[in-house]
Amino acid sequence: MVIILGISHKEKYKFVSIRWKLVSTYLLLVITSLLIINVFISRLILNIYIEQRKSNVLIRANIVSNDIKNFITLSSAKEAIVYVNPIAEKYSKEIRGRIIVVDKEGIVKGDSNKEYLGETFRHTEIRNALKGQTSTNIYNFKEYGHVLYAAVPAIVHNRIVGATLVSVSINDIYKDLSHINQNLFFISTTCIALIAIISFIFLDFSFKPLERFTKAINSMAKGDFKQKVHINTNDEFKNMADAFNAMIMKLDQVDKQRNEFVANVSHELRTPISSIKLLSESLLHQDEDNIYIYKEFMEDISAEADRLNNIINELLALVDLDKEKLHINYKITYMNFLLEKIVNRLKPLAERKNIKLTLESDEKIQIKVDPEKIQQAIINIIENAIKYTQEAGKVQVRLYSQGKWCIIEVKDNGIGIPESSLKQIFDRFYRVDKARSRKTGGTGLGLSISDQIVMLHQGIIEVESKIGEGSSFYIKIPNDIKL
């Protein structure tokens, strides 16, 4: 009991680990297989030995029958015994067994042990032999052990005149078989021990990658996303390591973006709040009663409040889109009219930068969408185009259909997006130019929100862009959305 209580947690873990379970299962299969093979081999060898012995005994029995068959039919019983018994004794010594010869009535004419001479002998094998059947059987006697009985008929001129029964001990066969079984047991035990040792070594080597995974995952749980698993084997563990490293790189990137987002949002929230506070304090300390000055200050405060409200709305929109059971209220929507409303709403924003905002729609398109949400996605992309287009530039919005898609194209001649950033612009918190984004008031959420809304509509957004030439966004919404 003390020894059991003294086993460490690590030692206990070894006996419940996957490694130990695999080795135990493998050894159980090996032991079961070897047991079946050993039993099969043992039975096969026993059968071969016994069949060989049976064959030899039957040959001897037939020889004895041939030698004594002419003496069995003598008229005098005593005369028959005088001739038959010496022959039985002679062959008995040669085969180291007992020979009993009977006539057709079952009366013993010869017995190498002289025990049943003159008596009637009705043994099973004798009865079968007197019927013309050669028979053998094995008996296990408590006193003598395993004994083989073989009986053959004695035939003269196609007439059965008697039978010969030969009984020999086959204990030597079982003794040899016992030695063979011992050797098989020794070989099997040695094989099992070697297999166990090799299995432990091999599995210990094979499970090293799992220890690396465990170490890396534990580090991740503590917030360390710099861990990588290096595995050089060309197997599933290598594939797992590559997938794990890609995942941890993505998590590290998301963590960095989250930190940047928190910093950016903090900055963005602090800026309008600071401005509102500064403007309010200026008004409080204002001695003049000029209403125009107060009006100008209040307009600035209102603008900063709108800016703060926009940031909060984007954050709330992102939270709403993350809900698993977000309800999409599909309606048949006239997309031409929806885009006209959006363009008219954003024209004042474009005119402030002297940007020409135009809409082109040559065909009338009606599809099932959630008007409010899809409007938010389109506005984010057009606003983004206006924001990153220089003054006196142009932003073109075009509506058309292509196959199963309703396509809304937003094209600008602005600063463009680097090719290396095209795959990341829809990631949350990602901003191509952080300095420029702060200047323009972006939070890095607009495109992510648009992408999620379009995906909720079973659509996609594609982007083409060149630095210095501009960007083209293609919002593709299926015109046969399956509800």
TORSEVO-998805 format. One record per residue (C-alpha): x, y, z. Coordinates in steps of 0.02 Angstrom, whole numbers, plus 50000, padded with zeros to 5 digits. Layout:
<recs>
      xx      yy      zz
       X       Y       Z
...
</recs>
This chain:
<recs>
      xx      yy      zz
   50000   50000   50000
   50142   50118   50041
   50222   50083   49873
   50059   50120   49783
   50035   50282   49878
   50214   50330   49838
   50189   50323   49648
   50211   50497   49575
   50080   50582   49467
   50197   50569   49318
   50217   50381   49341
   50028   50360   49358
   50005   50460   49199
   50115   50338   49103
   49987   50200   49130
   49841   50303   49065
   49929   50393   48923
   49891   50359   48741
   50067   50289   48724
   50036   50157   48858
   49863   50117   48787
   49935   50091   48613
   50076   49980   48679
   49953   49880   48786
   49834   49856   48639
   49977   49809   48523
   50048   49685   48650
   49875   49611   48680
   49856   49583   48493
   50030   49507   48481
   50001   49393   48632
   49832   49336   48564
   49907   49304   48392
   50055   49207   48463
   49938   49106   48576
   49830   49057   48427
   49984   49018   48322
   50064   48915   48461
   49904   48814   48490
   49888   48786   48303
   50070   48732   48285
   50058   48620   48438
   49900   48535   48373
   49974   48519   48199
   50134   48438   48263
   50035   48321   48377
   49923   48268   48233
   50074   48238   48120
   50163   48134   48252
   50008   48032   48293
   49966   48001   48110
   50144   47941   48081
   50133   47826   48233
   49962   47762   48178
   50032   47723   48006
   50179   47628   48079
   50071   47530   48203
   49945   47484   48067
   50087   47420   47958
   50149   47313   48102
   49973   47252   48139
   49949   47200   47958
   50116   47109   47960
   50064   47015   48116
   49895   46973   48039
   49978   46905   47883
   50096   46797   47986
   49964   46720   48099
   49809   46713   47989
   49842   46534   47933
   49865   46474   48113
   49704   46551   48180
   49597   46426   48084
   49679   46272   48157
   49550   46150   48226
   49630   46134   48397
   49620   46293   48503
   49775   46245   48601
   49871   46210   48442
   49821   46382   48375
   49881   46464   48535
   50046   46369   48525
   50082   46439   48352
   50004   46611   48367
   50063   46670   48538
   50252   46658   48504
   50229   46763   48347
   50132   46893   48449
   50268   46895   48582
   50403   46916   48451
   50323   47066   48367
   50274   47138   48536
   50456   47155   48584
   50497   47238   48419
   50363   47371   48433
   50371   47384   48623
   50185   47363   48637
   50053   47232   48668
   49978   47120   48535
   49815   47023   48551
   49755   46903   48416
   49576   46837   48412
   49482   46720   48298
   49319   46763   48212
   49225   46720   48372
   49328   46844   48474
   49422   46708   48569
   49600   46758   48608
   49727   46648   48516
   49877   46756   48555
   49919   46884   48691
   50094   46949   48713
   50056   46972   48898
   49972   46797   48910
   49831   46876   49008
   49676   46839   48903
   49728   46676   48814
   49576   46570   48778
   49455   46704   48837
   49329   46800   48735
   49388   46980   48697
   49255   47107   48643
   49351   47270   48632
   49279   47406   48517
   49425   47402   48396
   49417   47210   48388
   49232   47214   48348
   49262   47339   48208
   49406   47235   48138
   49299   47077   48138
   49175   47175   48032
   49315   47211   47908
   49355   47389   47966
   49529   47447   48009
   49513   47560   48161
   49624   47660   48277
   49592   47756   48435
   49687   47844   48573
   49650   47821   48758
   49717   47913   48907
   49734   47796   49057
   49775   47860   49228
   49899   47719   49255
   49979   47705   49082
   49952   47876   49006
   49914   47895   48820
   49895   47730   48727
   49862   47702   48541
   49750   47554   48493
   49752   47489   48314
   49654   47339   48252
   49656   47256   48080
   49561   47104   48014
   49649   46940   47970
   49585   46886   47800
   49607   46717   47712
   49534   46696   47538
   49428   46852   47560
   49356   46784   47721
   49384   46865   47891
   49456   46732   48005
   49508   46843   48150
   49584   47009   48202
   49743   47081   48273
   49744   47219   48404
   49904   47317   48436
   49919   47439   48581
   50073   47549   48603
   50112   47692   48720
   50125   47863   48639
   50182   47954   48795
   50346   47991   48705
   50248   48095   48577
   50167   48200   48714
   50335   48217   48801
   50416   48280   48640
   50267   48395   48614
   50290   48464   48790
   50471   48509   48747
   50414   48590   48586
   50282   48689   48681
   50412   48746   48806
   50524   48806   48665
   50376   48894   48581
   50332   48977   48747
   50513   49034   48770
   50522   49101   48591
   50351   49187   48609
   50398   49265   48776
   50562   49328   48704
   50472   49399   48552
   50342   49485   48662
   50478   49561   48771
   50575   49623   48618
   50416   49690   48537
   50369   49779   48700
   50542   49860   48713
   50544   49909   48529
   50365   49974   48540
   50404   50083   48691
   50560   50153   48605
   50471   50180   48439
   50315   50258   48518
   50423   50366   48629
   50509   50431   48473
   50343   50444   48377
   50255   50538   48517
   50392   50669   48538
   50296   50785   48420
   50144   50776   48536
   50253   50835   48680
   50306   50982   48572
   50124   51019   48530
   50077   51010   48715
   50219   51128   48762
   50170   51251   48626
   49985   51244   48671
   50025   51274   48855
   50128   51425   48805
   49982   51486   48698
   49867   51468   48848
   49982   51588   48940
   49969   51714   48799
   50133   51674   48708
   50095   51667   48522
   50277   51657   48469
   50287   51469   48490
   50314   51360   48337
   50321   51171   48319
   50466   51110   48211
   50443   50932   48146
   50549   50862   48005
   50457   50697   47979
   50357   50675   47819
   50198   50613   47901
   50035   50674   47977
   50129   50757   48120
   50220   50866   47993
   50052   50917   47918
   49984   50952   48092
   50138   51056   48133
   50119   51159   47974
   49934   51188   48010
   49972   51229   48192
   50110   51353   48144
   49993   51435   48017
   49858   51447   48151
   49974   51520   48282
   50042   51646   48156
   49863   51698   48120
   49824   51709   48306
   49981   51811   48334
   49930   51925   48192
   49753   51941   48261
   49823   51976   48434
   49934   52113   48364
   49788   52185   48265
   49679   52178   48421
   49810   52273   48520
   49827   52399   48379
   49638   52411   48368
   49622   52446   48554
   49757   52579   48539
   49676   52653   48383
   49500   52652   48455
   49565   52727   48617
   49649   52863   48515
   49495   52888   48405
   49379   52898   48555
   49497   53009   48652
   49516   53134   48509
   49332   53188   48493
   49307   53180   48680
   49460   53291   48706
   49398   53411   48572
   49224   53419   48649
   49299   53449   48820
   49415   53584   48754
   49276   53672   48658
   49160   53662   48807
   49291   53735   48924
   49323   53874   48797
   49138   53916   48798
   49132   53917   48987
   49275   54042   48994
   49208   54147   48851
   49171   54325   48907
   49096   54385   48743
   48911   54372   48706
   48935   54351   48519
   48809   54218   48465
   48908   54178   48309
   49057   54124   48411
   48946   54012   48518
   48865   53943   48361
   49035   53905   48284
   49092   53816   48443
   48930   53716   48452
   48947   53663   48270
   49122   53598   48308
   49056   53507   48462
   48916   53431   48357
   49041   53373   48224
   49151   53290   48356
   48997   53208   48433
   48950   53140   48260
   49126   53074   48239
   49116   52988   48408
   48945   52918   48364
   49012   52846   48200
   49151   52752   48292
   49028   52680   48418
   48907   52630   48279
   49045   52535   48188
   49091   52442   48347
   48908   52398   48380
   48886   52341   48200
   49035   52226   48218
   48962   52152   48377
   48794   52124   48292
   48875   52035   48145
   48965   51918   48266
   48802   51852   48335
   48775   51672   48280
   48588   51691   48251
   48588   51858   48161
   48421   51880   48074
   48425   51934   47891
   48264   52016   47838
   48257   51979   47651
   48149   52090   47541
   48129   52112   47354
   48236   52268   47330
   48253   52381   47179
   48442   52400   47178
   48442   52549   47059
   48338   52651   47180
   48441   52594   47330
   48604   52647   47246
   48530   52816   47195
   48487   52849   47378
   48662   52800   47434
   48750   52907   47302
   48641   53059   47339
   48677   53037   47524
   48865   53029   47498
   48880   53167   47367
   48903   53305   47498
   49048   53206   47572
   49127   53189   47399
   49099   53373   47357
   49197   53428   47511
   49351   53353   47427
   49295   53408   47254
   49275   53224   47205
   49156   53178   47065
   49040   53039   47125
   48937   52959   46985
   48814   52815   46966
   48791   52710   46809
   48650   52582   46796
   48598   52528   46622
   48480   52389   46676
   48346   52374   46807
   48387   52245   46940
   48278   52178   47079
   48345   52048   47202
   48312   51982   47377
   48422   52069   47506
   48412   52148   47677
   48403   52330   47618
   48469   52408   47778
   48618   52291   47797
   48669   52288   47614
   48655   52478   47612
   48777   52485   47758
   48901   52374   47664
   48893   52480   47505
   48907   52644   47601
   49064   52582   47691
   49150   52539   47527
   49100   52703   47439
   49151   52805   47591
   49317   52712   47592
   49342   52755   47408
   49305   52939   47440
   49418   52941   47593
   49570   52874   47499
   49546   52972   47339
   49639   53137   47321
   49548   53300   47293
   49478   53327   47118
   49474   53139   47094
   49326   53032   47043
   49229   52884   47113
   49118   52786   46995
   48978   52670   47053
   48910   52548   46925
   48767   52421   46936
   48752   52274   46816
   48715   52087   46812
   48829   51946   46757
   48767   51767   46758
   48696   51727   46929
   48773   51885   47007
   48709   52059   47036
   48869   52162   47035
   48898   52332   47115
   49065   52402   47057
   49147   52545   47153
   49297   52615   47059
   49410   52758   47110
   49572   52837   47050
   49642   52857   47225
   49804   52804   47309
   49777   52616   47282
   49815   52467   47392
   49981   52371   47396
   49969   52196   47322
   50037   52122   47485
   49888   52195   47580
   49746   52142   47463
   49717   51978   47556
   49709   52064   47725
   49605   52219   47695
   49446   52129   47751
   49525   52069   47913
   49462   52154   48069
   49570   52291   48140
   49683   52287   47984
   49732   52455   47911
   49849   52473   47763
   49921   52642   47814
   49899   52670   48000
   49962   52848   47997
   49846   52894   47854
   49701   52802   47938
   49721   52905   48096
   49724   53062   47993
   49566   53011   47899
   49482   52945   48056
   49470   52761   48004
   49460   52618   48128
   49494   52473   48010
   49319   52401   48033
   49223   52466   47882
   49282   52338   47753
   49270   52195   47878
   49089   52243   47915
   49050   52253   47728
   49131   52085   47694
   49030   51999   47830
   48866   52076   47774
   48895   52020   47594
   48944   51845   47652
   48781   51837   47751
   48695   51868   47584
   48792   51719   47510
   48896   51840   47408
   49079   51891   47391
   49183   52048   47373
   49328   52052   47251
   49462   52186   47239
   49581   52247   47104
   49705   52385   47143
   49868   52466   47089
   49969   52588   47188
   49945   52765   47122
   49809   52713   46999
   49661   52672   47110
   49554   52525   47165
   49400   52432   47104
   49285   52341   47224
   49159   52215   47155
   49014   52174   47272
   48938   52014   47202
   48767   51962   47269
   48676   51809   47198
   48514   51856   47112
   48435   51690   47163
   48471   51685   47350
   48407   51523   47428
   48317   51562   47590
</recs>
